[in-house]
Amino acid sequence: MSKNFYEALKERRSIYAISKESGVSNERIQEVINEAVLHTPSAFNSQSARVVVLFGENHNKLWDITEASLKKIVPEENFAPTKEKIDSFRNGYASVLFFEDQNVVKNLQEQFSLYKDNFPVWSQQSSGMLQYVIWTALAVEGLGASLQHYNELIEEDVAKEWNIPSGWKLVAQMPFGKPVSGAGEKEFMPLEERVKTYL
């Protein structure tokens, strides 16, 4: 890694202005994502996370599907801002789709019934960690990304388009590309309101 851990944490931001350039090879992007999937922790080492990486026309198709789905529920006279937002994601280089394998979750619920109510929660927590790791890793590579959640609207069409196994539940979408502009200033609540320390 070219940056230390704390620099990477600070540079990981929601970047919406991205381009179809990357400056990073597809092979390197795949390597970064593979390492994240391998080494992000999960409850009981369940490894329930599933990832689909969409480059080129597959990336464009994802946002075509999303736009078409939104057209069904957003009135035409109000659609311009929605289209602009989707276009900003389509303007990116590629997208990562995050899934959780529900078959893994169900099997754990059956094996460890005492914790059955916790496994769906732990699955989501593990997914959140993976999203963060990939997001930060992409930032280290000089790529900007944001996290989107059009899950229920697009899940069925996404499953058909890319032959997603029926047990995989869509959790989030991450368009990324070369940043065109920065994220802007970020405000922070006082740490005294958020952290308690007892010595």
Accessible surface in RSA format (square Angstrom, percent):
REM  Atomic radii and reference values for relative SASA: ProtOr
REM  Chains: A
REM  Algorithm: Lee & Richards
REM  Probe-radius: 1.40
REM  Slices: 20
REM RES _ NUM      All-atoms   Total-Side   Main-Chain    Non-polar    All polar
REM                ABS   REL    ABS   REL    ABS   REL    ABS   REL    ABS   REL
RES MET A   1   168.62  87.3  88.50  58.6  80.12 190.8  55.98  47.6 112.64 149.2
RES SER A   2   102.02  86.2  56.95  76.0  45.07 103.8  58.02 123.6  44.00  61.6
RES LYS A   3    59.24  28.9  52.05  31.9   7.19  17.1  39.31  35.4  19.93  21.2
RES ASN A   4    85.51  59.0  72.80  70.4  12.71  30.6  41.75 100.5  43.76  42.3
RES PHE A   5   124.78  62.4 119.34  73.9   5.45  14.2 119.56  72.5   5.22  14.9
RES TYR A   6   149.07  69.6 148.68  84.6   0.39   1.0 102.62  77.1  46.45  57.3
RES GLU A   7    81.07  46.5  79.33  60.0   1.74   4.2  27.76  53.7  53.32  43.5
RES ALA A   8     0.84   0.8   0.78   1.2   0.06   0.1   0.84   1.2   0.00   0.0
RES LEU A   9    56.10  31.2  45.95  32.9  10.15  25.5  46.19  32.4   9.92  26.7
RES LYS A  10   162.51  79.3 141.67  86.9  20.83  49.6  93.37  84.0  69.14  73.6
RES GLU A  11    86.53  49.7  69.72  52.7  16.81  40.0  34.93  67.6  51.60  42.1
RES ARG A  12    33.05  13.9  32.26  16.4   0.79   1.9   1.07   1.5  31.98  19.4
RES ARG A  13    57.67  24.2  54.79  27.9   2.88   6.9  15.74  21.5  41.92  25.4
RES SER A  14    40.96  34.6  33.15  44.2   7.81  18.0  14.06  30.0  26.89  37.7
RES ILE A  15    19.27  11.0  18.33  13.7   0.94   2.3  18.99  13.7   0.28   0.8
RES TYR A  16   115.21  53.8 110.14  62.7   5.07  13.2  77.27  58.1  37.94  46.8
RES ALA A  17    38.58  35.5  27.56  42.5  11.02  25.1  36.54  51.5   2.05   5.4
RES ILE A  18     9.29   5.3   1.64   1.2   7.66  18.5   1.64   1.2   7.66  20.8
RES SER A  19    27.47  23.2  24.23  32.3   3.24   7.5  25.97  55.3   1.49   2.1
RES LYS A  20   102.25  49.9  87.62  53.8  14.64  34.8  84.95  76.5  17.31  18.4
RES GLU A  21   104.50  60.0  98.87  74.8   5.63  13.4  42.33  81.9  62.17  50.8
RES SER A  22    12.82  10.8   3.78   5.0   9.04  20.8   0.00   0.0  12.82  18.0
RES GLY A  23    82.63 101.9   0.00   N/A  82.63 101.9  43.22 118.6  39.41  88.3
RES VAL A  24    20.77  13.7  10.89   9.9   9.88  23.8  16.45  14.3   4.32  11.7
RES SER A  25    61.01  51.6  43.05  57.5  17.95  41.4  45.12  96.1  15.88  22.2
RES ASN A  26    58.57  40.4  53.88  52.1   4.69  11.3  15.09  36.3  43.48  42.0
RES GLU A  27   132.20  75.9 122.45  92.6   9.75  23.2  71.45 138.2  60.75  49.6
RES ARG A  28    90.74  38.1  88.26  45.0   2.48   5.9  32.01  43.7  58.74  35.6
RES ILE A  29     0.23   0.1   0.00   0.0   0.23   0.5   0.23   0.2   0.00   0.0
RES GLN A  30    66.36  37.1  66.36  48.5   0.00   0.0  32.59  69.4  33.77  25.6
RES GLU A  31    87.31  50.1  82.94  62.7   4.37  10.4  28.61  55.3  58.70  47.9
RES VAL A  32    12.74   8.4   7.84   7.1   4.90  11.8  11.06   9.6   1.69   4.6
RES ILE A  33     1.97   1.1   1.97   1.5   0.00   0.0   1.97   1.4   0.00   0.0
RES ASN A  34    71.46  49.3  68.97  66.6   2.49   6.0  18.27  44.0  53.18  51.4
RES GLU A  35    88.13  50.6  86.68  65.6   1.45   3.4  34.77  67.3  53.36  43.6
RES ALA A  36     5.74   5.3   0.90   1.4   4.84  11.0   5.22   7.3   0.52   1.4
RES VAL A  37    59.65  39.3  44.47  40.3  15.18  36.6  44.88  39.0  14.77  40.1
RES LEU A  38   128.02  71.3  99.54  71.2  28.47  71.6 102.03  71.7  25.98  69.9
RES HIS A  39   133.48  73.0 105.24  73.1  28.24  72.3  80.49  83.0  52.99  61.7
RES THR A  40    20.23  14.4   4.03   4.1  16.20  38.6   5.49   7.4  14.74  22.3
RES PRO A  41    84.61  61.7  73.19  66.7  11.43  41.5  84.61  69.9   0.00   0.0
RES SER A  42    22.27  18.8   4.95   6.6  17.31  39.9   7.41  15.8  14.85  20.8
RES ALA A  43    29.30  26.9  13.15  20.3  16.15  36.7  24.71  34.8   4.59  12.2
RES PHE A  44    98.63  49.3  55.07  34.1  43.56 113.3  72.28  43.8  26.35  75.4
RES ASN A  45   107.48  74.1  92.44  89.3  15.03  36.2  30.58  73.6  76.90  74.3
RES SER A  46    24.49  20.7   5.61   7.5  18.89  43.5   7.92  16.9  16.57  23.2
RES GLN A  47   114.08  63.8 103.86  75.9  10.22  24.3  40.50  86.2  73.58  55.8
RES SER A  48     1.91   1.6   1.89   2.5   0.02   0.0   0.87   1.8   1.05   1.5
RES ALA A  49    17.72  16.3  12.12  18.7   5.59  12.7  12.12  17.1   5.59  14.8
RES ARG A  50    60.31  25.3  57.13  29.1   3.18   7.6  18.06  24.7  42.25  25.6
RES VAL A  51    32.73  21.5   6.16   5.6  26.57  64.0   6.16   5.4  26.57  72.1
RES VAL A  52    27.46  18.1  24.12  21.8   3.34   8.1  27.46  23.9   0.00   0.0
RES VAL A  53    30.60  20.1   7.11   6.4  23.49  56.6   7.11   6.2  23.49  63.7
RES LEU A  54     5.24   2.9   4.72   3.4   0.52   1.3   5.24   3.7   0.00   0.0
RES PHE A  55    46.40  23.2  40.91  25.3   5.50  14.3  40.91  24.8   5.49  15.7
RES GLY A  56    44.83  55.3   0.00   N/A  44.83  55.3  40.99 112.5   3.84   8.6
RES GLU A  57   136.43  78.3 128.11  96.9   8.33  19.8  69.54 134.5  66.90  54.6
RES ASN A  58    71.08  49.0  69.57  67.2   1.51   3.6   3.28   7.9  67.80  65.5
RES HIS A  59     0.71   0.4   0.71   0.5   0.00   0.0   0.71   0.7   0.00   0.0
RES ASN A  60    25.23  17.4  25.23  24.4   0.00   0.0   7.05  17.0  18.18  17.6
RES LYS A  61    82.80  40.4  81.87  50.2   0.93   2.2  29.03  26.1  53.78  57.3
RES LEU A  62     0.00   0.0   0.00   0.0   0.00   0.0   0.00   0.0   0.00   0.0
RES TRP A  63     0.00   0.0   0.00   0.0   0.00   0.0   0.00   0.0   0.00   0.0
RES ASP A  64    65.51  45.9  59.02  58.7   6.49  15.3  22.13  52.1  43.38  43.3
RES ILE A  65    17.40   9.9  13.06   9.7   4.34  10.5  16.98  12.2   0.42   1.1
RES THR A  66     0.01   0.0   0.01   0.0   0.00   0.0   0.01   0.0   0.00   0.0
RES GLU A  67    17.17   9.9  17.17  13.0   0.00   0.0   6.57  12.7  10.60   8.7
RES ALA A  68    52.68  48.4  47.13  72.7   5.55  12.6  49.65  69.9   3.03   8.0
RES SER A  69     7.05   6.0   5.37   7.2   1.68   3.9   3.35   7.1   3.69   5.2
RES LEU A  70    14.09   7.8  14.09  10.1   0.00   0.0  14.09   9.9   0.00   0.0
RES LYS A  71   121.71  59.4 101.40  62.2  20.30  48.3  51.76  46.6  69.95  74.5
RES LYS A  72   164.00  80.0 124.88  76.6  39.12  93.1  88.17  79.4  75.83  80.8
RES ILE A  73   107.92  61.4  75.72  56.4  32.20  77.6  83.53  60.1  24.39  66.2
RES VAL A  74    32.86  21.6  27.43  24.8   5.43  13.1  28.50  24.8   4.36  11.8
RES PRO A  75    68.23  49.7  55.53  50.6  12.71  46.2  67.71  55.9   0.53   3.3
RES GLU A  76   158.26  90.9 139.35 105.4  18.91  45.0  55.44 107.2 102.81  83.9
RES GLU A  77   144.36  82.9 104.95  79.4  39.40  93.8  64.48 124.7  79.87  65.2
RES ASN A  78    83.22  57.4  74.11  71.6   9.11  21.9  21.78  52.4  61.44  59.4
RES PHE A  79    16.32   8.2  16.32  10.1   0.00   0.0  16.32   9.9   0.00   0.0
RES ALA A  80    75.92  69.8  61.83  95.4  14.09  32.1  69.01  97.2   6.91  18.3
RES PRO A  81    92.01  67.1  83.46  76.1   8.55  31.1  86.42  71.4   5.59  34.7
RES THR A  82    28.13  20.0  24.80  25.1   3.33   7.9  10.31  13.8  17.82  26.9
RES LYS A  83    84.79  41.4  84.79  52.0   0.00   0.0  65.42  58.9  19.37  20.6
RES GLU A  84   128.75  73.9 122.25  92.5   6.50  15.5  46.21  89.4  82.53  67.4
RES LYS A  85   105.59  51.5  99.31  60.9   6.28  15.0  54.49  49.0  51.10  54.4
RES ILE A  86     0.18   0.1   0.18   0.1   0.00   0.0   0.18   0.1   0.00   0.0
RES ASP A  87    39.07  27.4  38.78  38.6   0.30   0.7  16.84  39.6  22.24  22.2
RES SER A  88    30.89  26.1  27.85  37.2   3.04   7.0  27.00  57.5   3.88   5.4
RES PHE A  89     1.25   0.6   1.25   0.8   0.00   0.0   1.25   0.8   0.00   0.0
RES ARG A  90    41.76  17.5  41.76  21.3   0.00   0.0  30.77  42.1  10.99   6.7
RES ASN A  91    75.79  52.3  75.14  72.6   0.65   1.6  10.25  24.7  65.54  63.3
RES GLY A  92     0.15   0.2   0.00   N/A   0.15   0.2   0.00   0.0   0.15   0.3
RES TYR A  93    53.79  25.1  48.16  27.4   5.63  14.7  28.81  21.7  24.98  30.8
RES ALA A  94     0.00   0.0   0.00   0.0   0.00   0.0   0.00   0.0   0.00   0.0
RES SER A  95     0.00   0.0   0.00   0.0   0.00   0.0   0.00   0.0   0.00   0.0
RES VAL A  96     0.00   0.0   0.00   0.0   0.00   0.0   0.00   0.0   0.00   0.0
RES LEU A  97     0.00   0.0   0.00   0.0   0.00   0.0   0.00   0.0   0.00   0.0
RES PHE A  98     1.23   0.6   1.23   0.8   0.00   0.0   1.23   0.7   0.00   0.0
RES PHE A  99     3.31   1.7   2.07   1.3   1.24   3.2   2.07   1.3   1.24   3.5
RES GLU A 100     0.06   0.0   0.06   0.0   0.00   0.0   0.00   0.0   0.06   0.0
RES ASP A 101    14.47  10.1  14.47  14.4   0.00   0.0   0.00   0.0  14.47  14.4
RES GLN A 102    44.72  25.0  44.72  32.7   0.00   0.0  18.67  39.7  26.06  19.8
RES ASN A 103    79.57  54.9  78.08  75.5   1.49   3.6  21.52  51.8  58.05  56.1
RES VAL A 104    30.58  20.1  29.23  26.5   1.35   3.3  30.44  26.5   0.14   0.4
RES VAL A 105     6.13   4.0   6.13   5.6   0.00   0.0   6.13   5.3   0.00   0.0
RES LYS A 106   117.29  57.2 116.73  71.6   0.56   1.3  67.09  60.4  50.20  53.5
RES ASN A 107    76.74  52.9  75.96  73.4   0.78   1.9  11.72  28.2  65.02  62.8
RES LEU A 108    19.66  11.0  19.66  14.1   0.00   0.0  19.66  13.8   0.00   0.0
RES GLN A 109    47.26  26.4  44.11  32.2   3.15   7.5   9.72  20.7  37.54  28.5
RES GLU A 110   136.83  78.6 106.55  80.6  30.28  72.1  49.19  95.1  87.64  71.6
RES GLN A 111   121.78  68.1  87.55  64.0  34.23  81.5  39.31  83.7  82.47  62.5
RES PHE A 112    75.33  37.7  70.01  43.4   5.32  13.8  75.33  45.7   0.00   0.0
RES SER A 113    75.41  63.7  66.74  89.1   8.68  20.0  30.81  65.6  44.60  62.5
RES LEU A 114   153.79  85.6 123.74  88.5  30.05  75.5 130.64  91.7  23.15  62.3
RES TYR A 115    89.18  41.6  88.55  50.4   0.63   1.6  48.11  36.2  41.07  50.6
RES LYS A 116   108.34  52.9 108.34  66.5   0.00   0.0  51.12  46.0  57.22  61.0
RES ASP A 117   114.54  80.2  99.51  99.0  15.03  35.5  37.03  87.2  77.51  77.3
RES ASN A 118    59.33  40.9  59.33  57.3   0.00   0.0   0.54   1.3  58.79  56.8
RES PHE A 119     3.80   1.9   2.03   1.3   1.76   4.6   2.03   1.2   1.76   5.0
RES PRO A 120    55.49  40.4  52.58  47.9   2.91  10.6  54.17  44.7   1.31   8.2
RES VAL A 121    78.65  51.8  75.17  68.1   3.48   8.4  78.56  68.3   0.09   0.2
RES TRP A 122    69.71  28.0  67.53  32.7   2.18   5.1  43.30  23.1  26.41  42.8
RES SER A 123     8.61   7.3   3.64   4.9   4.97  11.5   7.44  15.9   1.17   1.6
RES GLN A 124    82.04  45.9  75.11  54.9   6.93  16.5  42.19  89.8  39.85  30.2
RES GLN A 125   100.96  56.5  90.72  66.3  10.25  24.4  40.93  87.1  60.03  45.5
RES SER A 126     4.21   3.6   4.01   5.4   0.20   0.5   1.05   2.2   3.16   4.4
RES SER A 127     1.31   1.1   1.31   1.8   0.00   0.0   0.27   0.6   1.04   1.5
RES GLY A 128    33.11  40.8   0.00   N/A  33.11  40.8  27.17  74.6   5.94  13.3
RES MET A 129    81.92  42.4  77.41  51.2   4.51  10.7  55.27  47.0  26.65  35.3
RES LEU A 130     3.14   1.7   3.14   2.2   0.00   0.0   3.14   2.2   0.00   0.0
RES GLN A 131    13.14   7.3  13.14   9.6   0.00   0.0   2.28   4.9  10.85   8.2
RES TYR A 132    89.23  41.7  88.27  50.2   0.96   2.5  75.26  56.6  13.97  17.2
RES VAL A 133    58.05  38.2  54.64  49.5   3.41   8.2  57.18  49.7   0.87   2.3
RES ILE A 134     0.00   0.0   0.00   0.0   0.00   0.0   0.00   0.0   0.00   0.0
RES TRP A 135    29.02  11.6  28.70  13.9   0.33   0.8  28.47  15.2   0.55   0.9
RES THR A 136    14.64  10.4  14.64  14.8   0.00   0.0  14.64  19.7   0.00   0.0
RES ALA A 137    24.96  23.0  18.44  28.5   6.52  14.8  23.94  33.7   1.02   2.7
RES LEU A 138     0.34   0.2   0.34   0.2   0.00   0.0   0.34   0.2   0.00   0.0
RES ALA A 139    13.55  12.5   8.09  12.5   5.46  12.4   9.62  13.5   3.93  10.4
RES VAL A 140    17.21  11.3   7.48   6.8   9.73  23.5   7.99   6.9   9.22  25.0
RES GLU A 141    44.64  25.6  25.85  19.6  18.79  44.7   6.51  12.6  38.13  31.1
RES GLY A 142    42.12  51.9   0.00   N/A  42.12  51.9  32.13  88.2   9.99  22.4
RES LEU A 143     4.98   2.8   0.00   0.0   4.98  12.5   0.18   0.1   4.80  12.9
RES GLY A 144     2.37   2.9   0.00   N/A   2.37   2.9   2.37   6.5   0.00   0.0
RES ALA A 145     1.22   1.1   0.11   0.2   1.10   2.5   0.11   0.2   1.10   2.9
RES SER A 146     1.22   1.0   1.22   1.6   0.00   0.0   0.14   0.3   1.08   1.5
RES LEU A 147    42.18  23.5  25.52  18.3  16.66  41.9  25.52  17.9  16.66  44.8
RES GLN A 148    14.16   7.9  13.08   9.6   1.07   2.6   1.07   2.3  13.08   9.9
RES HIS A 149   110.15  60.2  80.74  56.1  29.41  75.2  53.97  55.6  56.18  65.4
RES TYR A 150    30.02  14.0  26.86  15.3   3.17   8.2  25.74  19.3   4.28   5.3
RES ASN A 151    22.03  15.2  21.95  21.2   0.08   0.2   2.89   7.0  19.14  18.5
RES GLU A 152   148.42  85.2 121.77  92.1  26.65  63.5  68.52 132.5  79.90  65.2
RES LEU A 153    67.91  37.8  48.22  34.5  19.70  49.5  51.48  36.2  16.44  44.2
RES ILE A 154     0.04   0.0   0.00   0.0   0.04   0.1   0.04   0.0   0.00   0.0
RES GLU A 155    45.68  26.2  45.20  34.2   0.48   1.1  22.17  42.9  23.51  19.2
RES GLU A 156   119.88  68.8 111.42  84.3   8.45  20.1  47.66  92.2  72.22  59.0
RES ASP A 157    53.92  37.8  50.18  49.9   3.75   8.9   9.51  22.4  44.42  44.3
RES VAL A 158     0.59   0.4   0.59   0.5   0.00   0.0   0.59   0.5   0.00   0.0
RES ALA A 159    33.68  31.0  29.49  45.5   4.20   9.5  30.08  42.4   3.60   9.5
RES LYS A 160   144.82  70.7 120.65  74.0  24.17  57.6  89.22  80.3  55.60  59.2
RES GLU A 161    78.98  45.3  56.19  42.5  22.79  54.3   7.28  14.1  71.70  58.5
RES TRP A 162    43.42  17.4  25.07  12.1  18.35  43.1  28.19  15.0  15.23  24.7
RES ASN A 163   132.89  91.6 108.55 104.9  24.34  58.6  34.84  83.9  98.05  94.8
RES ILE A 164    18.69  10.6   5.94   4.4  12.75  30.7   5.95   4.3  12.74  34.6
RES PRO A 165    66.79  48.7  53.71  49.0  13.08  47.6  65.34  53.9   1.46   9.0
RES SER A 166   126.00 106.5  82.23 109.7  43.77 100.8  58.16 123.9  67.84  95.0
RES GLY A 167    11.72  14.5   0.00   N/A  11.72  14.5  10.42  28.6   1.30   2.9
RES TRP A 168    55.74  22.4  46.12  22.3   9.62  22.6  40.48  21.6  15.26  24.8
RES LYS A 169    90.58  44.2  88.86  54.5   1.71   4.1  54.58  49.1  36.00  38.3
RES LEU A 170     2.27   1.3   0.00   0.0   2.27   5.7   0.00   0.0   2.27   6.1
RES VAL A 171    14.40   9.5  11.21  10.2   3.19   7.7  13.05  11.3   1.35   3.7
RES ALA A 172     0.00   0.0   0.00   0.0   0.00   0.0   0.00   0.0   0.00   0.0
RES GLN A 173     0.00   0.0   0.00   0.0   0.00   0.0   0.00   0.0   0.00   0.0
RES MET A 174     0.00   0.0   0.00   0.0   0.00   0.0   0.00   0.0   0.00   0.0
RES PRO A 175     0.19   0.1   0.13   0.1   0.06   0.2   0.13   0.1   0.06   0.4
RES PHE A 176     0.00   0.0   0.00   0.0   0.00   0.0   0.00   0.0   0.00   0.0
RES GLY A 177     0.00   0.0   0.00   N/A   0.00   0.0   0.00   0.0   0.00   0.0
RES LYS A 178    97.10  47.4  97.05  59.5   0.06   0.1  49.30  44.4  47.80  50.9
RES PRO A 179    53.14  38.7  36.45  33.2  16.69  60.7  36.45  30.1  16.69 103.7
RES VAL A 180   101.48  66.8  70.07  63.4  31.41  75.7  75.52  65.6  25.96  70.4
RES SER A 181    61.24  51.7  50.79  67.8  10.44  24.1  46.47  99.0  14.76  20.7
RES GLY A 182    65.86  81.2   0.00   N/A  65.86  81.2  33.78  92.7  32.08  71.8
RES ALA A 183    38.21  35.1   3.44   5.3  34.76  79.1   8.31  11.7  29.90  79.2
RES GLY A 184    53.13  65.5   0.00   N/A  53.13  65.5  40.61 111.4  12.52  28.0
RES GLU A 185   176.44 101.3 145.10 109.8  31.34  74.6  66.85 129.3 109.59  89.5
RES LYS A 186    99.79  48.7  80.03  49.1  19.76  47.0  50.41  45.4  49.38  52.6
RES GLU A 187   170.33  97.8 143.37 108.5  26.96  64.2  61.35 118.7 108.98  89.0
RES PHE A 188   150.10  75.1 117.96  73.1  32.14  83.6 121.03  73.4  29.07  83.2
RES MET A 189   112.44  58.2 101.92  67.5  10.52  25.0  70.80  60.2  41.64  55.2
RES PRO A 190    70.75  51.6  59.61  54.3  11.14  40.5  70.73  58.4   0.02   0.1
RES LEU A 191   120.57  67.1 116.51  83.4   4.06  10.2 116.75  82.0   3.82  10.3
RES GLU A 192   144.01  82.7 120.73  91.3  23.28  55.4  72.05 139.4  71.95  58.7
RES GLU A 193   121.45  69.7  82.56  62.5  38.89  92.6  41.58  80.4  79.87  65.2
RES ARG A 194   148.27  62.3 109.32  55.7  38.96  92.8  24.95  34.1 123.33  74.7
RES VAL A 195    85.67  56.4  71.11  64.4  14.56  35.1  74.09  64.4  11.58  31.4
RES LYS A 196   164.43  80.2 133.32  81.8  31.11  74.1  88.27  79.4  76.16  81.1
RES THR A 197   101.75  72.4  69.33  70.3  32.42  77.3  53.87  72.4  47.88  72.4
RES TYR A 198   184.04  85.9 151.83  86.4  32.21  83.8 128.32  96.4  55.72  68.7
RES LEU A 199   215.48 120.0 135.88  97.2  79.60 200.1 169.01 118.7  46.47 125.1
END  Absolute sums over single chains surface
CHAIN  1 A    11917.8       9675.0       2242.8       6616.2       5301.6
END  Absolute sums over all chains
TOTAL         11917.8       9675.0       2242.8       6616.2       5301.6
